[in-house]
Amino acid sequence: MHITDIYKYFPFRLFGLTRDALADLARLEFEAELELCRVNPEMLQQYADMKRGGFRVGFISDTYWNSDQLAQLLQSCNPGLTWDFLYASCDHRSSKSEALFETYLAEQGIDPASSFHIGDNEHADIKGARRHGIRPRYYPQASAALASKLQRETSLFELLWPEQPSRLDHGARTLRRVVTAQSSEHSPAFHLGLTVVGPVMAAFDEFIEARRAALAREGARVAIAFLGRDGFLPHRIWQAADRGAGAYVEVNRRVSLIGSATTIEPLCDLLNRVVEIDAPTFVDLVKVQPPAVMDFFAQYPDGIASGRELADALPDLMDPREITDVAAGVRARLLAYLRAHIPDLDSCTDLILADVGYSANVQKSLRRIFDCEGIRIRLHGAYLMSLDDAFDDIADDDTAEGLISDRVLTPYANRMLIRNATLLEQLCCPPQGSVRDYRGSEVLREHDQRPAAQLALATEVQSGALTYAARARELGPRYGLQPHAEEAVAARWAATVLGRMLLLPDDDELALLGGIKHDLNLGTQALVPMVDANFINDCIVARGLGVACTVPAPPMWLGGSFAALSPSHAYLYTLFGANRLPANVFGEAQCGTLQVGLFGRDGQAALESINVTHTGLGDLRLRVPLSRGMAVATIALPLAKLAREGLLHGVTVQYGASTAKAAESADVKPMAEGRLTFAGLECSGRHFRASSDDGMLLIPVDDFDDEVAIYTVALTSFSHDRILAIDGGHADAAPAATLSWRSANRVLE
């Protein structure tokens, strides 16, 4: 087809045009093609070599541009280019897969065996050439795996920025395709670094350089410090770019916060974030051993208390002078370390702190430390990701900015991205534990409990990222591609590339990254999982999809946990984070009632009516609240009354001081399948089928200490059309199911 054949199908009237506009539309598209098309330097070199070798060389293309247009396009990309022949499929109404090669051979009078064809389409170029006896050379474009990632990225971009043109990225995706095509024989971890982490870090590197250059233009004497641990990879990319001095300094939130403390309050804030802590960990943290604090730990089983409990009690357990003495010592050791690693620190006017993000906690602590010591250096936070509302208390002369920020994404979507960014942190870290103190210019580190395989994986990812950054710096100018020319565009695409990995990972990425664990890095030896699909499934069963999208860590990689359930779950989570998951569509609505039997430990029994709800995905939910005083031993659920056939997704239980507290509890405990009794039901895995209405599910009730327990049953029914929600509170539209006491007792017997 020619371009005008295609535009015959254009809806002219829809845009207020007549068919006379056809030629103008085709012309405008060609002008866009001229502007956006780039020459492939490798192919140009191959072309020039063959011309010098005395070969007849030309072009054969499947294209809707005719020969004259194709010639103009080629010479626009490379003025002065000449050829011996040129074939456009639309001129001959035949493609390379059909008769175009045959036409070329006949018209040029060429022996097929002496002809050589280079192409990037395995079907049209390679198989098509072989069919006519022409020797082919395959020049691959992006792999199918990368093409799939790019497709998901486009979908995510258009979801997050519907008003922006997703195709105009200053060549970012073209550059990734070129680099990837030239780096094919490597491990999956390397490819993740090459195709995903590398492009994000390259954009971040340009972001840091732009801040440095802007300060230098103002006459500032600038130093750059990459904050450990997750500033390790950005520092390596900075070094490889040969941008000048940039120090990697191991300063974390814990050390800087204690060093900046002038009251006990910062220590309490830090402890509030710790899940559990014991006396040795506390002593290692603050370097003192107050007797009252030791007595506090002695009151707890195994000497382990929650960080929140300790934080609440600490003001009454420590003399404020103790913490200020500790802080002074930490400050002195930290400043000695910084002076040893940042060249001419005391002579610089401005210090850029580069880090993955997010709230500038280390920057704020360093500001207080510098102020305590009379150091007037201005601090500038340059973060890959930032929570911008946390910057309100930044000192007036200091600055903080994120490449991916609340001005790039909506704050709602930005927080979803940061909720999942722990995975990126682990991939950016060095193979050492976190800093706990300093001795001269040396770092004293925590023991690194991460498995050796995880460290090796991170090393491979970083190797791929470094390769991408180096190749992109080389190939970008050769291809005329400038992916970082406009910071706003680069930021949107960095967020898209990173967001695609964190929110919409493919199965290969899940297999590669799902086993990574996160070390809490607050003086503890705890490792927590990145992915926990079972936990998310239990949350969906007990609390619904929308609430599951907001569960606190762990698991640390929530997007990966949803993706481990299914790609659709991952996309629904992404929609939630983009504020595109309406609660009245994906929430729960009442659709009927069901009477269940509650059989007590004392032999007594009672009938209770419970609500049946349906979810936005068409599943059914039943919740049975029990008080401890009811002393229920078994719940008899007449499952066949509700669904003669279906899938049982699970049974969960939550506990709390009240029904509301239990329903809100994120501590969801699944009921083991082996403990459930299916009476009058045929079961195979999760699938069940009843031959009569007497089929029941019997759920054992364990003793519990809280006041209330809520048992939730989630299922999909195969035996009815969709049940409609009750409208206006009238239940007659939705059938109620009742339990036969005779059948219940027979089942229990």
C-alpha positions in Angstrom: 0.0 0.0 0.0 1.0 3.6 -0.6 0.5 6.2 2.1 -2.5 7.7 0.2 -4.1 4.3 0.2 -4.0 4.3 3.9 -5.4 7.8 4.3 -8.4 6.9 2.2 -9.7 5.4 5.4 -9.2 8.5 7.5 -12.4 9.9 9.2 -12.3 13.3 7.5 -15.7 14.6 8.7 -14.8 13.7 12.3 -12.1 16.4 12.2 -14.1 18.9 10.1 -12.1 18.1 6.9 -13.1 17.1 3.3 -11.4 14.4 1.3 -9.4 17.1 -0.4 -7.2 17.1 2.7 -5.9 13.6 2.0 -2.8 14.8 0.2 -2.0 17.3 3.0 -2.3 14.6 5.7 0.1 12.3 3.8 2.5 15.2 3.2 2.5 16.1 6.9 3.2 12.6 8.0 6.1 12.5 5.6 7.5 15.7 7.0 7.3 14.2 10.5 9.2 11.1 9.2 11.9 13.3 7.8 12.3 15.1 11.1 12.3 12.0 13.3 14.3 9.5 11.2 17.9 8.7 12.0 20.7 6.9 10.2 22.1 3.8 11.8 25.9 4.4 11.8 26.7 0.7 11.8 24.6 0.2 8.6 26.1 3.3 7.0 29.6 1.9 7.7 28.6 -1.4 6.2 27.2 0.3 3.1 30.3 2.4 2.6 32.6 -0.6 3.0 30.7 -2.5 0.3 30.6 0.4 -2.1 34.4 0.7 -1.7 34.7 -3.0 -2.3 33.2 -2.5 -5.7 29.8 -4.1 -5.0 26.5 -2.8 -6.5 24.6 -1.7 -3.4 21.0 -0.5 -3.0 17.9 -0.6 -0.9 14.8 -2.8 -0.8 12.1 -1.8 1.6 8.6 -2.8 2.7 7.2 0.7 3.0 4.2 2.9 2.2 6.6 5.6 0.9 7.2 5.4 -2.9 10.7 5.4 -4.4 11.0 9.1 -4.7 9.9 9.6 -1.1 12.2 6.9 0.1 15.1 8.5 -1.7 14.4 11.8 -0.1 14.2 10.2 3.3 17.5 8.4 2.8 19.3 11.6 1.7 17.7 13.6 4.5 19.3 11.2 7.0 22.6 11.2 5.2 23.2 13.9 2.5 25.2 12.7 -0.5 24.2 9.1 -0.1 24.0 7.3 -3.5 22.8 3.8 -4.5 22.7 1.6 -7.5 19.0 0.5 -7.1 16.1 1.2 -4.9 12.8 -0.7 -4.5 9.8 0.3 -2.5 7.1 -2.3 -2.0 4.2 0.1 -2.6 5.5 0.8 -6.1 5.4 -2.8 -7.0 2.3 -3.8 -5.0 4.3 -6.6 -3.5 6.3 -7.1 -0.3 9.6 -8.9 0.3 7.7 -11.8 1.7 5.9 -12.1 -1.7 7.5 -11.2 -5.1 9.6 -8.0 -4.4 12.9 -10.0 -4.3 12.0 -11.7 -7.5 11.3 -8.4 -9.2 14.7 -7.0 -8.0 16.6 -10.1 -9.2 14.9 -10.0 -12.6 15.3 -6.3 -13.2 18.9 -6.1 -12.0 19.9 -9.3 -13.8 21.6 -10.6 -10.7 22.5 -14.2 -9.8 20.8 -14.9 -6.4 23.8 -16.8 -5.2 26.0 -13.7 -5.6 23.4 -11.4 -3.9 23.6 -10.5 -0.2 20.7 -9.0 1.8 20.8 -7.4 5.3 17.6 -6.9 7.2 16.0 -6.7 10.6 12.8 -8.7 10.0 13.3 -12.4 10.4 10.2 -13.3 8.3 10.3 -10.7 5.5 14.1 -10.1 5.2 15.7 -13.4 6.2 13.1 -16.1 5.2 12.1 -14.0 2.2 15.7 -13.7 0.9 16.4 -17.4 1.4 13.3 -18.4 -0.5 14.8 -16.7 -3.6 18.3 -18.0 -3.0 19.7 -14.8 -1.6 22.2 -15.0 1.2 20.8 -13.0 4.3 22.3 -11.4 7.3 20.0 -10.9 10.2 20.5 -7.5 12.0 18.2 -7.9 15.1 16.2 -5.1 16.5 15.1 -5.2 20.1 14.4 -8.7 21.5 10.8 -9.9 22.1 11.4 -9.5 25.8 12.5 -5.8 25.5 9.7 -5.1 23.0 7.2 -6.4 25.6 8.7 -4.1 28.3 8.5 -1.2 25.9 4.8 -2.0 25.3 4.1 -2.1 29.0 6.0 1.2 29.4 3.8 2.9 26.8 0.7 1.7 28.6 2.0 3.0 31.9 3.1 6.3 30.5 -0.3 7.0 28.9 -1.9 6.0 32.2 0.2 8.4 34.3 0.4 11.3 31.7 -2.6 11.0 29.4 -2.1 14.5 28.2 1.5 13.9 27.1 2.6 12.3 23.7 4.2 9.0 24.6 6.0 8.7 21.3 8.1 11.8 21.7 10.9 10.9 24.1 14.0 12.5 22.4 15.1 9.1 21.3 15.3 7.4 24.7 13.7 4.1 23.6 15.6 4.1 20.3 18.8 4.4 22.2 17.9 1.6 24.5 17.0 -0.6 21.5 20.4 0.1 19.9 22.4 -0.5 23.1 20.5 -3.7 23.8 20.9 -5.1 20.3 24.6 -4.8 20.6 24.8 -6.5 24.1 22.8 -9.7 23.7 25.0 -12.5 25.2 24.7 -11.8 29.0 22.9 -13.0 32.1 19.3 -12.0 32.9 20.5 -9.8 35.8 22.9 -8.0 33.4 20.1 -7.4 30.9 17.9 -6.0 33.7 20.7 -3.5 34.4 21.2 -2.8 30.7 17.5 -2.3 29.8 15.9 -0.9 32.9 18.2 0.2 35.8 20.9 1.7 33.4 18.5 4.1 31.6 17.1 5.3 34.9 20.5 5.8 36.4 21.8 7.6 33.3 19.0 10.1 33.6 19.7 10.6 37.3 23.4 11.2 36.5 22.4 13.9 34.0 20.1 15.4 36.7 23.0 15.6 39.2 25.4 17.1 36.6 22.8 19.8 35.8 22.6 20.8 39.5 26.4 20.9 39.7 26.7 23.0 36.5 24.1 25.5 37.7 25.9 26.1 41.0 29.3 26.4 39.2 27.8 29.0 36.9 26.9 31.0 40.0 30.5 30.9 41.1 30.1 28.3 43.8 32.9 25.9 44.8 31.0 22.6 44.6 31.7 19.2 46.0 29.5 16.1 45.4 28.9 13.3 47.9 27.0 10.2 47.0 25.4 8.8 50.1 25.8 5.2 51.0 24.5 2.6 50.6 22.2 3.1 47.7 24.2 6.0 46.3 26.9 3.4 45.4 25.6 2.7 41.8 25.0 6.4 41.0 28.6 7.1 42.2 30.0 4.3 39.9 28.1 5.8 36.9 29.4 9.3 37.8 32.9 8.0 38.0 32.7 6.1 34.7 31.4 9.3 33.0 34.6 11.1 34.1 32.7 14.1 35.4 35.2 15.0 38.0 35.5 14.6 41.8 32.6 12.9 43.5 33.0 11.1 46.8 31.1 8.0 48.0 30.5 8.6 51.7 28.8 6.0 53.9 26.4 8.1 56.0 23.0 6.7 56.8 19.9 8.0 58.6 20.8 6.3 61.9 24.3 7.7 62.3 23.5 11.2 61.0 20.4 11.5 63.2 22.2 10.5 66.4 25.1 12.8 65.5 22.6 15.7 65.1 20.7 15.1 68.3 20.6 18.0 70.8 17.6 16.4 72.6 16.3 12.9 73.0 13.5 13.5 70.5 15.5 12.5 67.3 16.4 9.1 68.9 12.8 8.5 69.8 11.8 9.3 66.2 14.3 6.7 65.0 13.2 4.0 67.4 9.6 4.5 66.4 10.6 3.0 63.0 12.1 -0.1 64.5 9.9 -3.2 64.7 11.8 -4.9 67.5 14.9 -4.2 69.5 16.9 -5.7 72.4 19.4 -4.3 74.9 22.6 -5.2 72.9 21.2 -3.5 69.8 20.3 -0.4 71.8 23.8 -0.2 73.3 25.4 -0.6 69.9 23.1 2.1 68.6 23.7 4.8 71.2 27.0 3.7 72.7 25.8 4.0 76.3 24.1 1.6 78.7 21.7 3.4 81.0 20.6 1.2 83.9 16.9 2.3 83.6 16.9 1.3 79.9 18.4 -2.1 80.8 15.7 -2.6 83.4 13.1 -1.7 80.8 14.3 -4.5 78.5 14.4 -7.0 81.4 10.6 -6.7 81.7 10.0 -8.2 78.2 10.1 -11.8 77.1 13.6 -12.7 75.8 14.5 -9.0 76.4 12.9 -7.9 73.1 10.6 -4.9 73.0 9.0 -3.0 70.1 10.7 0.2 69.0 7.5 2.2 69.6 7.3 1.0 73.2 10.9 2.0 73.9 10.5 5.3 72.2 7.5 6.1 74.4 9.3 5.2 77.6 12.8 6.6 76.7 12.3 10.2 77.9 11.8 8.8 81.4 14.7 6.3 81.2 17.6 8.5 80.0 19.2 11.7 81.1 19.1 14.1 78.1 22.8 14.9 78.8 23.6 11.3 77.9 22.3 11.5 74.4 24.0 14.9 73.8 27.3 13.5 74.9 26.8 10.6 72.6 25.9 12.9 69.7 29.0 15.0 70.2 31.2 12.0 69.9 29.4 10.8 66.7 29.6 14.3 65.2 33.4 14.5 65.7 34.0 11.0 64.2 31.6 11.7 61.3 33.2 15.1 60.4 36.6 13.5 60.5 35.4 10.8 58.1 33.8 13.4 55.7 36.9 15.5 55.6 39.0 12.5 54.8 36.8 11.5 51.9 35.5 14.7 50.4 38.4 16.7 48.9 38.7 20.2 50.2 35.4 20.0 52.1 36.1 23.0 54.3 36.9 25.2 51.2 33.8 24.4 49.3 30.7 26.6 49.4 28.2 24.1 48.3 27.8 20.3 48.9 25.5 18.3 46.7 24.2 15.1 48.4 23.2 12.5 45.8 20.9 9.7 46.9 18.1 7.5 45.7 15.8 9.5 48.1 13.3 10.3 49.6 12.6 12.7 52.4 16.1 14.3 52.8 16.5 12.9 56.4 20.3 12.6 56.1 20.5 16.1 54.6 18.5 17.6 57.4 20.6 15.8 60.0 23.9 17.0 58.3 22.5 20.5 58.3 22.0 20.4 62.1 25.5 18.8 62.5 27.1 21.5 60.3 25.3 24.2 62.3 26.4 22.8 65.6 30.0 22.9 64.4 29.8 26.3 62.7 30.2 24.9 59.2 28.5 27.3 56.7 28.5 25.0 53.6 25.1 25.0 51.8 23.6 21.6 51.2 21.7 20.6 48.1 19.9 17.3 47.9 19.7 15.7 44.5 17.5 12.7 44.7 16.3 10.1 42.2 12.9 10.1 43.9 11.5 12.6 46.4 8.6 13.2 48.7 8.4 16.9 48.2 6.1 17.7 51.2 9.0 16.5 53.4 11.2 19.4 52.2 9.2 22.2 54.0 11.7 22.3 56.9 14.8 22.4 54.7 17.1 25.3 55.7 16.5 28.5 53.8 19.9 28.5 52.0 19.7 24.8 51.2 17.8 23.1 48.4 16.4 19.6 47.7 15.0 18.3 44.4 14.0 14.9 43.0 14.3 13.8 39.4 11.0 11.9 40.0 9.0 14.1 42.2 5.5 15.3 43.1 5.9 17.8 40.2 6.6 15.0 37.8 4.0 12.5 39.0 0.8 13.1 40.9 1.7 12.8 44.7 -0.6 9.8 44.8 1.3 7.9 42.1 4.7 9.1 43.4 4.0 7.5 46.7 3.0 4.2 45.1 6.4 4.2 43.3 8.3 5.0 46.4 6.4 2.3 48.3 8.0 -0.2 46.0 11.5 1.4 45.7 13.2 -0.8 48.3 13.9 -3.2 45.5 15.9 -0.6 43.6 17.8 0.3 46.8 19.0 -3.3 47.1 20.1 -3.4 43.5 22.1 -0.1 43.9 23.9 -1.1 47.2 27.5 -2.3 47.6 28.3 -5.7 48.9 28.9 -4.5 52.4 26.7 -3.9 55.5 25.5 -0.5 56.6 27.7 2.0 58.5 27.3 2.0 62.3 30.3 4.2 63.3 33.7 5.5 62.2 37.3 5.2 63.3 39.4 7.9 61.8 38.8 7.6 58.0 37.6 4.0 58.3 33.9 2.9 58.3 32.7 0.5 61.0 29.9 -1.5 59.4 27.1 -3.7 60.4 27.4 -7.4 59.6 25.9 -7.9 56.1 23.4 -10.7 56.4 22.3 -10.6 52.8 22.9 -13.9 51.0 25.9 -14.2 48.7 23.6 -15.0 45.7 21.7 -11.7 46.3 25.0 -9.7 46.4 26.1 -11.4 43.2 22.8 -10.6 41.5 23.1 -6.9 42.4 26.7 -6.9 41.1 25.5 -8.2 37.7 22.6 -5.7 37.5 25.1 -2.9 38.3 27.5 -4.2 35.6 24.6 -4.0 33.1 23.7 -0.5 34.2 27.3 0.7 33.8 27.5 -0.9 30.3 24.3 0.9 29.3 25.5 4.3 30.6 28.9 3.9 28.8 27.3 2.7 25.5 24.6 5.4 25.6 27.2 8.1 26.0 29.0 6.8 22.9 26.0 5.9 20.7 23.7 8.8 21.5 25.7 11.5 19.7 26.4 9.1 16.8 22.7 8.5 16.2 21.7 12.1 16.9 19.7 11.0 20.0 19.4 13.3 23.1 17.2 11.5 25.7 18.1 14.0 28.4 17.9 17.2 26.4 14.7 18.2 28.1 14.6 17.4 31.9 10.8 17.2 32.2 10.7 14.6 29.4 13.6 12.6 30.8 12.0 12.6 34.3 8.7 11.3 32.9 10.5 8.5 31.1 12.7 7.7 34.1 9.6 7.3 36.2 8.0 5.2 33.5 10.9 2.8 33.0 11.4 2.4 36.8 7.6 2.2 37.4 7.2 -0.5 34.8 9.8 -2.7 36.6 8.4 -2.0 40.1 4.7 -2.2 39.2 4.4 -4.3 36.1 7.2 -6.8 36.2 7.2 -9.7 33.8 7.6 -13.3 34.9 11.3 -13.4 34.2 11.8 -10.4 36.4 9.7 -12.0 39.2 11.8 -15.2 39.0 15.0 -13.1 39.1 14.1 -10.6 41.8 11.4 -12.3 43.9 13.8 -14.0 46.2 15.6 -10.8 47.2 15.3 -9.8 50.9 15.7 -6.4 52.5 17.8 -5.8 55.5 16.1 -3.3 57.8 19.4 -1.4 58.5 18.6 0.0 61.9 21.0 -2.0 64.0 18.9 -5.1 63.6 19.8 -8.4 61.9 16.3 -8.8 60.4 15.7 -9.7 56.7 12.2 -9.2 55.4 10.8 -10.5 52.1 10.4 -8.4 48.9 7.6 -10.6 47.6 4.8 -12.4 49.5 2.0 -13.3 47.1 0.2 -15.5 49.7 0.0 -12.6 52.1 -1.5 -10.3 49.5 -4.0 -13.0 48.5 -5.0 -13.4 52.2 -5.4 -9.6 52.4 -7.6 -9.5 49.3 -9.7 -12.4 50.8 -10.1 -10.7 54.2 -10.1 -7.0 53.4 -10.7 -6.6 49.7 -8.5 -5.4 46.7 -8.5 -1.7 47.6 -7.3 -2.3 51.1 -4.7 -4.8 50.0 -3.2 -2.1 47.8 -2.4 0.0 50.9 -0.9 -2.6 53.2 2.3 -1.4 55.0 5.6 -3.2 54.6 6.5 -6.0 54.5 6.3 -7.3 51.9 8.7 -4.6 50.6 7.9 -5.0 46.9 4.1 -4.7 46.8 3.9 -4.5 43.1 5.9 -7.7 42.7 3.6 -9.4 45.2 0.5 -8.5 43.2 2.3 -9.6 40.0 3.1 -12.9 41.6 -0.7 -13.5 41.8 -1.2 -12.5 38.2 -0.4 -9.8 35.7 -4.0 -8.6 36.0 -3.5 -8.1 39.8 -0.4 -6.1 39.1 -2.2 -3.9 36.6 -5.1 -3.3 39.1 -2.6 -2.3 41.7 -1.1 0.1 39.2 -4.5 1.5 38.5 -5.0 2.0 42.2 -1.7 3.9 42.4 -2.7 6.1 39.5 -6.0 6.8 41.3 -7.9 5.0 38.5 -9.5 2.2 40.5 -12.9 3.5 41.6 -14.0 2.1 45.0 -17.7 1.8 43.9 -16.5 -0.5 41.0 -13.8 -2.5 42.7 -15.1 -2.4 46.3 -17.7 -4.7 47.8 -21.5 -4.5 47.6 -24.1 -6.4 49.5 -25.9 -9.0 47.4 -27.8 -11.1 49.9 -27.8 -12.9 53.2 -26.9 -16.4 54.4 -27.8 -18.2 57.6 -24.9 -20.1 59.1 -24.7 -22.5 62.0 -22.5 -21.7 65.0 -21.8 -24.8 67.1 -20.4 -24.1 70.6 -17.9 -25.9 72.7 -20.7 -26.7 75.2 -22.8 -28.5 72.5 -25.2 -25.6 72.0 -25.9 -24.3 68.5 -27.3 -21.1 67.0 -28.3 -19.7 63.6 -26.9 -16.4 62.6 -27.7 -14.4 59.5 -24.6 -12.9 57.7 -24.3 -10.6 54.7 -23.1 -11.9 51.4 -21.2 -9.3 49.3 -19.7 -9.4 45.8 -16.5 -7.8 44.6 -15.8 -5.8 41.5 -14.3 -8.9 40.0 -17.5 -10.9 40.6 -16.2 -12.9 43.6 -18.3 -13.5 46.7 -17.3 -12.6 50.3 -18.8 -13.9 53.6 -17.7 -12.6 56.9 -18.6 -14.3 60.2 -17.8 -12.1 63.3 -17.5 -14.0 66.6 -17.0 -12.7 70.1 -14.8 -14.6 72.5 -17.7 -15.1 74.9 -19.7 -17.0 72.3 -17.2 -19.9 72.7 -17.9 -21.1 69.1 -16.0 -24.3 68.1 -17.3 -24.7 64.5 -18.8 -22.6 61.8 -21.1 -24.5 59.5 -21.4 -22.7 56.2 -24.0 -24.1 53.7 -21.8 -23.5 50.7 -24.0 -25.4 48.3 -27.0 -23.1 49.1 -24.8 -20.3 47.8 -22.9 -22.0 45.0 -23.3 -25.5 43.8 -20.0 -25.2 42.0 -17.1 -22.8 42.2 -13.6 -21.9 43.4 -12.8 -21.4 47.1 -10.1 -18.7 47.3 -9.5 -19.1 51.0 -10.6 -18.7 54.5 -8.9 -16.1 56.8 -9.3 -14.8 60.3 -8.5 -11.5 61.9 -8.5 -10.5 65.6 -9.1 -7.3 67.4 -10.5 -5.6 70.5 -13.7 -4.8 68.6 -15.3 -5.7 65.3 -14.0 -2.6 63.7 -10.5 -3.2 65.0 -10.5 -6.8 63.8 -11.8 -5.7 60.4 -9.0 -3.1 60.1 -6.2 -5.5 61.2 -3.5 -6.1 58.7 -2.5 -9.2 60.6 -4.5 -11.7 58.4 -4.1 -15.3 59.2 -5.0 -17.9 56.6 -6.8 -21.1 57.5 -4.8 -24.1 56.4 -6.8 -26.1 53.7 -6.2 -29.3 55.6 -8.2 -28.0 58.6 -11.4 -27.3 56.5 -14.0 -30.0 56.2 -16.0 -30.3 53.0 -19.2 -32.3 53.7 -21.4 -33.3 50.8 -18.9 -31.5 48.4 -16.5 -32.9 45.8 -13.2 -31.1 45.9 -10.2 -30.9 43.7 -7.7 -28.3 44.7 -9.7 -25.1 45.1 -12.5 -26.3 42.9 -15.7 -27.6 44.7 -19.0 -29.1 43.4 -22.1 -30.1 45.3 -24.6 -32.8 44.2 -27.3 -31.3 46.5 -28.1 -28.2 48.5 -26.8 -30.0 51.7 -23.1 -29.5 50.8 -21.3 -27.6 53.6 -18.0 -26.1 54.6 -17.1 -26.7 58.2 -14.6 -24.2 59.7 -12.9 -24.9 63.0 -12.7 -22.0 65.4 -9.5 -21.8 67.5 -9.4 -20.2 71.0 -8.4 -16.6 70.8 -7.4 -13.9 73.4 -8.8 -10.9 71.7 -12.4 -9.8 72.1 -13.4 -10.4 68.5 -12.5 -12.7 65.6 -13.7 -12.3 62.0 -13.7 -15.3 59.7 -13.8 -14.4 56.0 -14.6 -16.8 53.2 -13.9 -15.8 49.6 -15.2 -17.8 46.6 -16.1 -17.6 42.9 -19.4 -19.2 42.0 -19.8 -21.1 38.7 -23.4 -22.0 39.3 -25.2 -18.7 38.7 -25.2 -15.6 36.6 -23.8 -12.5 38.3 -25.6 -11.7 41.6 -26.8 -8.1 41.6 -26.2 -5.8 44.6 -29.1 -5.0 46.8 -30.6 -1.7 45.7 -31.9 0.7 48.3 -31.6 -1.8 51.1 -34.2 -4.2 49.6 -33.1 -7.8 49.7 -35.8 -9.3 47.6 -33.7 -8.9 44.4 -31.0 -11.2 45.8 -31.9 -14.7 47.2 -31.2 -15.4 50.8 -29.9 -18.9 51.6 -30.9 -20.7 54.8 -29.3 -23.6 56.7 -31.3 -26.7 57.4 -30.7 -27.6 61.1 -31.3 -31.2 60.3 -28.7 -31.3 57.6 -26.2 -29.3 59.7 -26.5 -31.7 62.7 -26.2 -34.7 60.3 -23.0 -33.3 58.9 -21.5 -32.6 62.3 -22.4 -36.0 63.5 
